[in-house]
Amino acid sequence: MSVCERMESPPRSADRAVGMRTDGAVFPRLGFGCSALMGRLGLAASQRIVDAAFDAGITHFDTARAYGYGEAERALAGLLSRNRAAITVTTKVGILPPRRSPLISAARGAARFTVGMVPGSRALLRRGAAATVRHGAFGIDSLRASFETSLGELSIDAVDCLLAHDCDAADLADGEVRAFLEEQKAKGRTGMIGTATGVEQTRNCLTVWPDTFDVVQFGSDAASRASAKVERPANTHTITHSAITGILPGILEKLDRDEAERRRWSRTLGIDVDDSRALGLVLLRHALDANPNGTVLFSSTNIETIQRSTRLLAEDLVTAEQAQVLEGLIAEWRGP
């Protein structure tokens, strides 16, 4: 099935629970980020996570060649084979995973054991894994090989969105990367093209090429409020991520040290801030409100958390007022 045929497919009823598809785009309001798959999780566990996300109503999945030691895309293949018409998928080029080897396989197995046994090891292992990937792989041969591998791992003929991963304007200046993306779009191997990079880098790319990209993807949370700081053309779809992971650990650490503040935040927000999942939902609601015409990615390996997140807007689990109150509390803490 071609991308064009898929764009005409009606949204699943569950999509309406998290927001209608935006005008002219195939993406729903809430999507699932796959960066945690196939790292400390094995294939079967990763497949259970994406199946649970789909069953809960998620229809957009964001992955990349670099995720999960280069194996996260494979975890989506089964779900896509059964439900391709109902799902949109993004992958990326520009960052390559470590080359597969017995040593990498052993490291992954050790990582799964260590995360379960050693407190605080998850963040350390994540940083170690990030250090082994190869950034700036924007040569034409690397781009072609990376995208072909992605399609093979996903077991599909085309993705819905193909993004230049962690790029800046300098990476796109000679036109080779842009020409590659546009070529894949012209061939029907992707429906949309764009960038997945930092906020300043996104600004740089949009300043130089305001009409080139269908999609821009960057991190934004209630502290950075980056969604409001990136001017983009009206026809450019915005995808934001890291609404929870970037700020929640710092909030929890602050409140854990100060009982009076913990009580004040709980009273002001109307939730128990000792419940990190409740705070996470408020942060996710803030991200959705800050990007009202776009898509917000979230990620979790906890099925209950995934299910609650997909019910966030439909059941009004968190109000817009609570999201704004949390933004104010964070600004008091960190400064405007």
N, C-alpha and C positions, 0 to 999 in steps of 0.2 A: 504493500500500500504506500503510495507516494505521500509526501508531506502535504501537498495541496489537497489531496483527498481527505487526509486526516484533519486538516483545519476546518473542513466542513462537518465533521462529526459532532453531534450534539454533546454537551457536557453531561457527565453522570449526575444523577440527582444529588449525590454526596458533595459534588463541587459547590452546589448552591449553599451547602451548610457552612462553607468557608469563604464564600464570595463568588459571584458570577465571574466568568471570564471577561477580561477587559476588552474594550472595543478594538477590533482589528488584531488581537493577539490570541494565541492559543493557550496562554498560561492562566491558571487559577490564582486566587489571592494568596494561597498558602502552598508552599512546596517543601520537599524534603531534601536536605543536604546529605550526601552519601560519603562524606569524608571520613567518617568513623568506621566504615565497613571494611572488613578484611584486614584490619590492622591487628587489634587484639582479639577480634572475632574471627571464627572460622567461616567457611562458606555456608554451611547449614544454618548457623546462627544469623549470619548476615541476610540470608534469604528469608528467614522468618521475620526479621525486622522490616524489610521492604514489603513483604506480603501483608504484614500487620498494618503498615502505613496505608497501603492501597485499600485494604478492607475498611479502614477507618475513614476513607474518603479522599486521601491524597492522590492527586493525578499528575503532579509534576515532580520529577526527580532530577536532582542536580548532581552530576558526577564529574570526574576528570581523569585523564590518563595517569596522573600522579597519585591519586588517592589509593589508600590501602596497599602500599608497596606495588602499585600497578595492577591490582586485582579487584578493586571495588566495582569496576564496570561489569565484570563477569557475574557479580552477585545480582545484577539487575536482569540478566539475560532471560532467566526463566519467567519472571514476572512479565517482561515485555513480550515474550513469545505467546503468552496466554491472553494478554490484554492490550496489545499495541494500539488499537484504535482509541482506547480510553486514556492513554498516557502520553504526556509530553516529556521529553528528556533533553537535558543539556549536557554536553561534554566540552572539553577544552583542549587546546594545544598550546605548547610553549613551555611547559614544565614536564620533565620526564622522570619516571620513577627509577629507583635503583635497578640495575640489570639483575634479572632473576638468577639465583645461584643457590646451591645447598646452604651456604652461609646465611643468606637472607631468609631462607625458609626456617633455619634453626633459630634465627633471631626473632622471627615472628612467633614461633612456638614459645620461646623464652619470655617474650613480652606478654603473652596471654597468661602464663603462669605467674609472672611477677606482678601484674596488675591485680590479680586476685589475692596475692599474699603480702604485698608490701604497700603500706599506706603512702599516698603521695607519689607513687611511682608513675601513674598515668601521664601526668604532665611532663615528667622527665623523659619518658619514653617517646611521647609525642614530639618533643623538641629534638630528640635524637633521630627519629625517623625523618623529620623535616630536613635535617642537615644532610641526609643522604640523597635527596632528590636533586635533579639537575635543572636549574632555572635558565631562562633565556634561550631556550632551544627553538629559535625562530628561523633557522635556515630552512630553505625550501624542502630539502630532503628530509629533515627532521619533521617538518610539518606534515608532509605527505605520509611518512611512515607512522607517525603518531596517530593521525586520524584513521588510517586504514586499520591499525591495531585496535583503536577504540570501537570501530564498527564491528570488527571481528569479535571482540570481547562481549559486546552488547548483543551480538547476533542479529543485527538489523542492517538495512540498506541505507538508512538516512536517520539523522537526528533532527530534532525540532529547533535546536539552537546550538551554534558552534561559536565558542568565545576564545579570544586570545588571552591566555592565562598570565596574570602578573606582568602585564606589559606597560610600557610608557610610550610617549610619542616617539622617542628615539628608536624604539624597536619597530615602529611602523613607518618610519620616515622614508625608506627607500621604495616603499610601495609593494614589496614582495609579499609581505604578510597579508596586507589588505587585498591584493590581487588573488592570493590563495583562498581567502575567505569568500570573496565574491565569486570565484570560480566554483567553489563547492555549492554555493547558493544557486548559481545559474544552472548547475547540473542536477539540482533537486536533491542533493545529498544533505542539505540542511535548509530549514525554512527561514531561519533568521541568523544573523551574524552580529558579533559585538565584542565587548571587552569584559573581562573579569579581573579587576585590579584594584589598587588603592584609590582613595578619594581624590588626592591631588593628581594622580596619574590619569584618572578618569576625566578630570577637568582639562588636563593638558590635551588629551586625545580629542575631546569634544570641541575644544577651542580651534584646533587645527583642521579637524574633519567633522564639522557639525552635522553633515548629512549622510555619513557613511554607515553608521551603526544602527541596527534595529533595536539592540539591547545593550544596556550598560548594567553591570553587576558590581556592587561594592559593599563593604561593611558599614553598618549604621546601627547605633543603639541610643538609648535615652540620655547618655552622657555626651556623645559626639554630635548627635542630631545631624548626621551627615546628609540625610535625605533632603533636608532643607537647604543644604549648602552647595549642592551640585545642580547647576542650571543645565537642563537638557531639552532638546527639541520636543515638541508636543507629541510627535509620532514615535519617540524612542521609549521602549518599554523599560522600566526600572525594576531590577531585582536587588533586594538588599539581604544581607545575611549577618550573622554574629550578633544578633540583638541580645542574646542571653550570655553567651560564653565570654564575651569581652568584658562585661561589667558585673555579672552576678557574683563571681568569686570574691571580688573586692568588697561588694556590699555585705556579703555574709561575714567576711573577716572583720569589717568595721563594726557590725552589729554584735558580733560575738564578743568583742572587747568592751562593749558599752551597754550595760543592761538598761539604763535610763533611755538611751537612744532607741534601743530595741523596742521598748514599750511605746515610745512616742511614735515610731514608724508604724507599729502595729495598729495603734489607735488612729492615726491619721489616714492610713490606707484602708482600714477596715478589714485587715487580714492578719493572720498570725505569721509574722515574718520569720519565725523559726522554721516554717515550712518552705524550703527552697523551691519546691515545685510551684507553690502559689505565687511566689515572687517572680518566678520564671514566666508564668502566664501573664502577669502584669507587664513585664518587659516585652513579651511577644505582642500583646495588645497595643502597646505603645508603638512598636515597629509597624504594625498593620495600619494604625491611624496616621503615622508619619509618611507612609507610602500608599496613599489611598487608591491610586490607579495602577499600582504595580503588584509585584509578587514579593512575598517575604519567605525566605528559607529558614527552616529550623531543623534541628537534628537531635535525635535521642536514640539510645539503645534500650530504653525502657518502654515496653509496649503500652503500659498504662499512661505514661506521660504522652506518648504519641496520640493515644485516643482522646485524652483530655484536651490536647492542643487543637485537634481538629474540630472539637466542639466549642471552641472558644467564642467565636462570633455567633454561631447559631443559637447557642443557649445563653449568651450574654454572661458568661462566667466571670468576666471582668468588664467593668464599664470604662468608657472613654475618660470619665472624670478620675477614676483611680489611676489610669495611665498618666494623666497630666499631673496628678498629685505626686506620683513617683518621680517624674521628671524634675519637679520642684525640689523634692527632698535630695535628689542626687546633685542638683545644682548647688544647694546649700552646702553639701558635703565637699564637692570637688571644685566649686566655683563655676560661674557661668561660662 
